[in-house]
Amino acid sequence: MGGFSVFEAMERYQYEQIIHMYDQATGLKGITVIHNTTLGPALGGTRIWNYASDEEALVDCLRLARGMTYKSAAAGLNLGGGKTVLIGDASKLKSEAYFRALGRYVQSLNGRYITAEDVNTSTKDMSYVAMETNHVVGLEGKSGNPSPVTALGVFHGVKAGLQQKFGNSDIDRYTFAVQGAGQTGYYLIGYLLEGGAKKIYFTELNPKHIARMQQEHPEVTFVQPDDIFGLDVDVFSPCALGGSLNSDTIPLIKAPVIAGSANNVLLDEDVHGKMIMDRGIIYCPDFVINAGGIINVYHEIHGYNRDNALADATRIYDRLLEILAIAEREHIPSQQAAKVFAQQRIEAIHQLKRTYIPR
């Protein structure tokens, strides 16, 4: 494992449980991580990715699960954090049997973990999972695809970042660079266009998503992936996979505001959060600004009402302004301020109960 110690990671970041699963009949191979269930059952989506190694898959799942704990806590939800990663090529593995096998593993956790769609999985896939367990959300006919609601929350988070930096959140005053236009980035661009954005640039790796954007919104300009960071815009919105803000890319960024939907977008939270702060850039913490999706599916657990879910997603604006104010007052990176904000809620509830174990 290259010196990586699972139990050292669990002790350092207080993970509760790691489950490895393998189903020979369907080829399902993956990991579920439950980070913290102080506030309630762990909720986090299932993603499929062709990881280079088992260790890479585990490290990604650990980071994502921990991020979900902070995301739920900061959003004021009674949920803990968890995640599932499945290893392999989604185009070759996906089938009804494959996802029903996953559903049986989820069911074996007896409600301590609730899953949903994520990268390379869909609401249709989750419908197969639901054949074997009730512990799945984001289903068609209920809350459905969370991406539009995630994007709505990001849109209001963008406005919060603009308000903090410029004292004005009117979208029609500003220019934007969006990295990734497959799901959340696609919907975010739609909201920005509705808001009258002066100019929008985007980048994307999938040719189908590029063609879709160029056909639907020819006024949005495509740029090559390596060029997106250095554009002279007001807001950079990372909406792809994590780790895109790092020692190589941060020095390239000209935008005074960073606000996007990508999870774990800081390659090293401590190093790169401070690097962004030292450059005077307003950074909207990922697990706060992208909480619209989990807010949406949380409402499904308690009886879904779309109007209520959308109203809760818009409150990301106020929550971010509060966190950005803490960061400015304490002169700490906003990612650190957001963690303090979330951890205070977890610790307060921890005095009442410790872990979620259903009867």
Residue pairs with C-beta under 8 A, 6 or more apart in sequence:
1 55
2 55
4 55
4 58
4 59
6 18
6 58
9 15
9 62
10 18
13 35
13 62
13 66
14 35
14 36
15 33
15 34
15 35
15 36
15 62
15 65
15 66
16 34
16 35
16 36
16 37
16 355
17 33
17 34
17 112
18 31
18 32
18 33
18 34
18 58
18 62
19 31
19 32
19 33
19 34
19 105
19 109
20 30
20 31
21 28
21 29
21 30
21 31
21 32
21 102
21 105
22 28
22 29
23 29
23 98
23 101
23 105
25 97
25 101
26 93
26 95
26 97
26 98
26 101
27 88
27 93
27 98
28 86
28 93
28 98
28 101
28 102
29 86
29 87
29 88
30 46
30 57
30 84
30 85
30 86
30 87
30 102
31 57
31 58
31 61
31 84
31 85
31 87
32 61
32 82
32 83
32 84
32 105
32 106
32 109
32 113
33 61
33 62
33 64
33 65
33 82
33 83
33 84
34 42
34 65
34 80
34 81
34 82
34 109
34 112
34 113
35 42
35 62
35 65
35 66
35 68
35 69
35 80
35 81
35 82
36 42
36 66
36 69
36 80
36 81
36 346
37 80
37 112
37 355
37 356
37 357
38 80
38 346
38 349
38 350
38 353
38 354
38 355
38 356
39 72
39 73
39 77
39 78
39 79
39 80
39 345
39 346
39 349
39 356
40 72
40 77
40 78
40 79
40 80
40 356
41 79
41 80
41 111
41 112
41 113
41 114
41 135
41 356
41 358
42 65
42 68
42 69
42 79
42 80
42 81
42 82
42 112
42 113
42 114
42 356
43 68
43 72
43 79
43 80
43 81
43 82
43 113
43 114
43 115
43 116
43 137
43 294
43 297
43 298
44 64
44 65
44 68
44 81
44 82
44 83
44 84
44 113
44 115
44 116
44 118
45 83
45 84
45 115
45 116
45 117
45 118
45 119
45 121
45 138
46 83
46 84
46 85
46 86
46 102
46 115
46 116
46 117
46 118
46 121
46 129
47 64
47 83
47 84
47 85
47 86
47 118
47 119
47 120
47 121
48 85
48 86
48 87
48 88
48 90
48 93
48 94
48 119
48 120
48 121
49 57
49 60
49 85
49 86
49 87
49 90
49 119
49 120
50 87
50 88
50 89
50 90
51 57
51 60
51 85
51 87
54 87
57 85
57 87
60 85
60 242
61 83
61 84
61 85
63 242
63 264
64 83
64 85
64 263
64 264
65 81
65 82
65 83
66 81
67 81
67 263
67 264
67 286
67 287
68 80
68 81
68 82
68 83
68 287
68 294
69 80
69 81
69 342
69 346
70 81
70 287
70 338
70 339
70 342
70 343
71 81
71 287
71 288
71 290
71 291
71 294
71 342
72 78
72 79
72 80
72 81
72 291
72 294
72 298
73 342
73 343
73 345
73 346
74 287
74 288
74 291
74 319
74 323
74 338
74 341
74 342
74 345
75 288
75 291
75 294
75 295
75 298
75 316
75 319
76 345
77 294
77 295
77 298
79 114
79 294
79 298
80 356
82 113
82 114
83 118
84 102
84 106
84 113
84 115
86 93
86 102
90 120
90 121
94 125
96 128
98 128
99 125
99 126
99 128
99 129
100 128
100 129
100 131
100 132
102 115
102 129
102 132
103 128
103 129
103 130
103 131
103 132
103 133
103 136
104 132
104 133
106 113
106 114
106 115
106 129
106 132
106 133
106 135
106 136
107 132
107 133
107 134
107 135
109 135
110 358
111 135
111 358
112 356
112 357
112 358
113 135
114 135
114 136
114 137
114 301
115 126
115 129
115 135
115 136
115 137
116 126
116 136
116 137
116 138
116 146
116 297
117 123
117 125
117 126
117 138
117 145
117 146
119 241
122 145
123 138
123 139
123 140
123 144
123 145
124 140
126 136
126 137
126 138
126 139
127 139
127 140
129 136
130 136
130 139
137 143
137 297
137 298
137 300
137 301
138 144
138 145
138 146
138 296
138 297
138 300
139 300
142 300
142 304
143 149
143 296
143 297
143 299
143 300
143 304
143 306
143 309
145 183
146 292
146 293
146 294
146 296
146 297
147 183
147 184
147 186
147 187
147 293
148 187
149 292
149 293
149 295
149 296
149 309
149 310
149 313
150 184
150 187
150 261
150 290
150 291
150 292
150 293
150 296
151 184
151 185
151 186
151 187
151 188
151 190
151 191
151 261
151 292
152 187
152 191
152 292
152 310
152 313
152 314
153 289
153 290
153 291
153 292
153 293
153 295
153 313
153 314
153 316
154 184
154 188
154 237
154 239
154 259
154 260
154 261
154 289
154 290
154 292
154 316
155 188
155 191
155 192
155 195
156 313
156 314
156 315
156 316
156 317
157 259
157 284
157 288
157 289
157 290
157 316
157 317
157 320
158 171
158 176
158 188
158 192
158 235
158 237
158 257
158 259
158 284
158 289
159 169
159 171
159 317
160 169
160 259
160 284
160 316
160 317
160 318
160 320
160 321
160 324
161 235
161 257
161 258
161 259
161 282
161 283
161 284
161 320
161 324
162 168
162 169
162 171
162 174
162 234
162 235
162 257
163 169
163 321
164 282
164 320
164 321
164 324
164 325
164 328
165 256
165 257
165 282
166 173
171 192
171 195
171 196
171 197
172 195
172 196
172 197
172 198
173 198
173 234
174 197
174 198
174 233
174 234
174 235
175 197
175 198
175 199
175 200
175 201
175 232
175 233
175 234
175 235
176 192
176 197
176 199
176 200
176 201
176 233
176 234
176 235
176 236
176 237
177 200
177 201
177 202
177 203
177 223
177 228
177 231
177 233
177 235
177 236
177 237
177 255
178 185
178 188
178 189
178 192
178 200
178 201
178 202
178 203
178 237
178 239
178 260
179 185
179 202
179 203
179 225
179 228
179 236
179 237
179 238
179 239
179 240
179 244
179 260
179 262
180 202
180 203
180 204
180 238
180 239
180 240
180 241
180 262
181 189
181 202
181 203
181 204
181 209
181 210
181 212
181 213
181 239
182 204
182 206
182 209
184 239
184 261
184 290
184 293
185 202
185 204
185 237
185 239
185 240
185 260
185 261
186 209
186 212
186 213
188 237
188 239
188 260
188 261
189 200
189 202
189 213
189 217
189 220
190 217
192 200
193 200
193 217
193 219
193 220
199 221
199 233
200 219
200 220
200 221
201 220
201 221
201 222
201 223
201 228
201 231
201 233
202 213
202 220
202 221
202 222
202 223
202 228
203 222
203 223
203 224
203 225
203 227
203 228
204 210
204 213
204 222
205 225
205 240
210 222
213 220
213 222
214 220
214 222
223 231
228 236
229 236
229 249
229 252
229 253
230 252
230 253
230 254
231 254
231 255
232 254
233 254
233 255
234 255
234 256
234 257
235 255
235 257
235 258
235 259
236 253
236 255
236 257
236 258
236 259
236 260
237 258
237 259
237 260
237 261
238 244
238 245
238 258
238 260
238 261
238 262
238 265
239 260
239 261
239 262
240 262
241 262
242 262
242 263
242 264
242 265
242 267
243 264
243 265
243 266
243 267
244 262
244 265
244 267
245 258
245 265
245 266
245 267
245 272
245 276
246 266
246 267
246 268
246 272
247 267
247 271
247 272
247 275
250 272
250 275
250 276
250 279
253 279
253 281
255 281
256 280
256 281
256 282
257 281
257 282
257 284
258 276
258 281
258 282
258 283
258 284
259 282
259 283
259 284
259 289
260 284
260 286
260 289
260 290
261 286
261 289
261 290
262 286
262 290
263 286
263 287
263 290
264 286
265 286
266 272
266 273
266 276
266 286
266 335
269 335
269 336
270 336
273 283
273 333
273 334
273 335
273 336
274 333
276 283
276 333
277 283
277 327
277 332
277 333
277 334
282 324
282 334
283 333
283 334
283 335
284 320
284 324
284 334
285 320
285 323
285 334
285 335
285 337
285 338
286 335
287 338
287 342
288 316
288 319
288 320
288 323
288 338
288 341
289 316
289 320
291 313
291 316
292 313
292 316
295 309
295 312
295 313
296 309
296 313
299 305
299 308
299 309
299 312
322 341
323 334
323 337
323 338
323 341
324 334
324 337
326 332
326 337
326 340
326 341
327 333
327 334
327 336
327 337
330 337
